[in-house]
Every structure is written in structure tokens, then in C-alpha cells.
Amino acid sequence: MTFSDSGVKYFEGKVAVVTGGSRGIGKAVIDELIEKGARVVIGDILESLGNEVANAYNEKAGTKVAAFIRTDVSKYSDNKALFQFAETEFGGVDIAILSADDLEEGIFNVNTIGVIKGSKVALMHMAKRGGGSIVCIASTAGLYTVFDTSAYNASKHAVVGYVRSCSIMPAVCNVRVNAVCPSWVATDLLVGFTSSSTVDPLVEAMNAFPFVAMSDVVKGVFTFLYEESRNAEALMILSDGLQWNVPAPLPACFFSEECVNVQKRYFENAIPYSKKQLAEALERYNAEQQSFLDLS
């Protein structure tokens, strides 16, 4: 199913968690999710704005379709509270859009660690629902490099690498993990950077570069939500449209008879082993949640 021909209420009964959802890409995705019938929990550090955004959705809908909870994605405790809140408010989680982003001192904690922690907690909640879809907002900076933004590049490369390492997840718990990789997008985060009065050759270059339409970023996210065959993939959002990024092929030495046999045995054993690990982790996680609820 494509983005344009999907039904208006395609996500009726679905619950989405969106980090960084008070503005920018996260909010644009929420607009579309709610329009298509989903209920959404927003996790963000922008408490006043987040509550304002959630209240506006509810007022427009005439019913509760959104809720907000302050969330620092770099903390496991906040991620757990976010997804537990979604489960309490709306009964479970089917979709996670991990969109929090930072260009400054929290780069790795937010862009990389936040995505990994958020996706691990999301997996627990989605496994209880029988599956789901996680879309991580990465960047073309996770596929290519600009020397002036080396730390940001590294954080986004890590996200793409993490997503591509999740190829086994559908077989383990029916959860798909993918990455959207936009080029420059006119979000509040980037506009503040490009409007700086500081003489910076990167700012000059960025201002001359074609920016990506927010609608195309949203289209990229929903491509993963609709196309259920997609997993562990990276979709670039460019000024001239959407384009799949295909990893470089493995070196020939990986395809010796011995290596092929080892890889075959590994994949045969990895799925049941991972299912067992997940079941044990889910049991611990559920017990932890129950203890929290008993105390509250």
C-alpha cells in the first residue's frame, strides 16, 4: 500500500508513541497519524509545548486522541515511563517513531543512546501486542559525512547501523525496525542553526543547499508503516524524492564454504535463542512494571 492510496482511518485502534513530537518532524508525523485514526502519546523534554500540542489535538478531535509526558530519551527510566504511560492511557503500543534530535552537547545521548533505549523498551511493549513497527529518524548524515558535523554524523551513522542490525526482529517478535534518513529539513532545530549570525562556511553551504519538504519526510515514515515487508532498511528523503540506500555488498571472503555454513548455523540458532532471551526479559520487565504499579 502506498502513502497516497491509504484509507483515512488506516490506523484506527492503533497506538503510537512519538519522541520529540512537540515540534518538527515528530509533530508532522503525529498530524498524519491522528488524521488516519491513531491515538498518540508524545514524549518530549519541552513540557509546556508538549502539553499544549496534545491539548490542541484533543480539542480538535472532541475526544482524547493524544497525551503528553515529559521524557528525556537518554534515560531508561523515562523511556519506561513513556511506554507504560501509553499502555495505561490507550491500552498498548503498536508504533514507535523515535524522532528526538540534538545538534549540541547531548548529541550521542539523544540521537544514538535515546534511539537504542527507546527501541528496546518499545520492543517489550510491542511483543505483548503481537508485533509493531519502529521508525527511527536518522539522517543522510548517517550515510555520508560533512567534516564540520563529525559528532552528529557519527551519532546518525550509529542509528543506521543499529537499525540494520535489527533484521532478525520480525522472526523473533514480529517487530520491524527501520530508518528514515532525510537531507536538510527546515525544522526549528536547523533553522536556529542556519540563521546564526556567526560566520560559518557550513551555514553558508547549507543555506545554498536544496531543503527537503516536510511532507516528503512524513511520506517516508509512512512508507515503513504501510509496507510491512520493509525491515532493517534505510530510506533517504532527498530534494528530488525518496531513494532506498542499499548497504555495500559483503566482501567475497565472507562467502567461502566455511563462512556460509557458519552463517547458516548462526541464523538457525539465533532466532530461538533470541526468542528465549526476549521471553525472559519480558518476564522481568512485566514484574518490574507490576511492582511500580503496586507502589503508585
Secondary structure, 3 states (H helix, E strand, C coil): CCCCCCCCCCCCCCEEEEECCCCHHHHHHHHHHHHCCCEEEEEECCHHHHHHHHHHHHHHHCCCCEEEEECCCCCHHHHHHHHHHHHHHHCCCCEEEECCCCCCCCHHHHHHHHHHHHHHHHHHHHHHHCCEEEEEECCHHHCCCCHHHHHHHHHHHHHHHHHHCCCCHHHHHCEEEEEEEECCECCHHHHHHHCCCCCCHHHHHHHHCCCECHHHHHHHHHHHHHCCCCCCCEEEEECCEEEEECCCCCCHHHHCHHHHHHHHHHHHHHHHHHHHHHHHHHHHHHHHHHHHHHHC
